Amino acid sequence: MVRQGTIYADAHGAIKWLGTLVICITLSLLPQQTPAQEKET
């Protein structure tokens, strides 16, 4: 088994963390579904 260098492992972890952060921000900015208003009779 080949051992990964510490610099490569740190960069890989940072990229994964950054990707997760971008996904969370993107999902929070999407329009949220709201319940339909009831029609007054």
VENGIJO-V223189 format. One line per field, one symbol per residue. ss: DSSP state (H for helix, E for strand, C for the rest). burial: b if it has 24 or more other C-alpha atoms within 12 Angstrom, else e. Layout:
ss=???
burial=???
This chain:
ss=CCCCCHHHHHHHHHHHHHHHHHHHHHHHHCCCCCCCCCCCC
burial=eeeeeeeeeeeeeeeeeeeeeeeeeeeeeeeeeeeeeeeee
